[in-house]
């Protein structure tokens, strides 16, 4: 079959990409190797920026309506950041990845996009006009572009021979969704060479609280493919908590590594790497899932413009230019957290100092900018000096739900100019300050009136007239 964009991988990244392509009016196929949806929550929280992006697509309210997902306190290496809890309109929420995947799959199905399961990618070829993907069952899909959202062991990345560099995993840890015999607050404990983290994971179908438990440490590492047993988890709990906490139910468990790897290039011709296919690290703060969703938000509208033939020169290349630095920053902060959690004497000294520093409001706000996704600023050429440009537009919600750009024009001074891009940019005469906002919610222009038309051309291509 032939389709405009093929998305490989039906996790949060892949399904977000499919939704963005749908909004752009692009036909896509979403294929996944698993015969059924995963029941494991690899991540357990929605950052502020991801919630804001979902709200701008009209998805946040119905997602949160599916269950009880409490507001939680952000942390850095187990150090709570209480001052930032009310800093954003959308504070951190504990929403398991499995819930997000189920919600997005139902949303896409209602819009006519079904996940094609049991589709294991076996081959990949691309030429000047498109990409041909072949699957283990002998079927093939031809597309103009392909989005690789197929996880940390990405088959697409391997078939491309893409460079994936950094620090390979040196040990494994266990990540498990559990019910415990006693209430355990969000905590990080290091004891006897063993480190453990516990944080809320919402509730199960019967309303009983679930917890995400991660534990490991020197001497506790096992081969990644060895199954995790209940006895192993009980041993870990006893080592860290003594007799205070016991395992009531093990829902799901897997082994994770401390690898910190990133693709050197996110674009390979007509193939784009996103989510864990582009960057992997320890799952601290659900940053991998949230960064992957943001990868998809950044890429989706750009691919839509390319398919429609309205993409200006360099638009697709801006995906790597903007998202690669974000992935690198996430890897750095995760590695810093990993060091702080180490059980060595030098690490203990650093951890003690850091605990004192993190009490300062300025430090909490800096870490929040890093973790929430709100503080990262894209380098937008031509408008670097304006404080809004490159940052999310926090005051827009419903205006962005069509998937088009938005020109905020409070005084109507750009009305005539806006009509020339009316098929790609929605103009609203409200707000406090004029600005041009891209479909992914980031400000592309503000300030100098003479800079608006170049910005429209840079991000949305030639006008219709």
Secondary structure, DSSP 8 states (H G I E B T S, - for coil): -EEEEEEE--SHHHHHHHHHHHHTT--EEEE-SSSS-----S---B-HHHHHHHHHTT-HHHHHTTS---B---EETTEE-GGGTTSSSS--B---HHHHHHHHHHHHHHTT--EE-S--EEEEEE-SS-EEEEETTS-EEEEEEEEE---TT-HHHHHHT--EEEE----EEEEEEEEESS---SEEEEETTEEEEEEEEEE-TTS-EEEEEEEE-TT----TTS---HHHHHHHHHHHHTTS--EEEEEEEEEEE--EEEES-SEETTEEE-GGGTEE---STTHHHHHHHHHHHHHHHHHHHHHHT---TTTTHHHHHHHHHHHHHHHHHHHHHHHHT--SHHHHHHHHHHHHHTTSHHHHHHHHHHHHSSS-----TT-TTSTTTTSB-TT-SGGGTTSSEEEE-TT-TTHHHHHTTTTTEEEE--SSS-EEE-TTSBEEEES-TTHHHHHHHHHH-S---
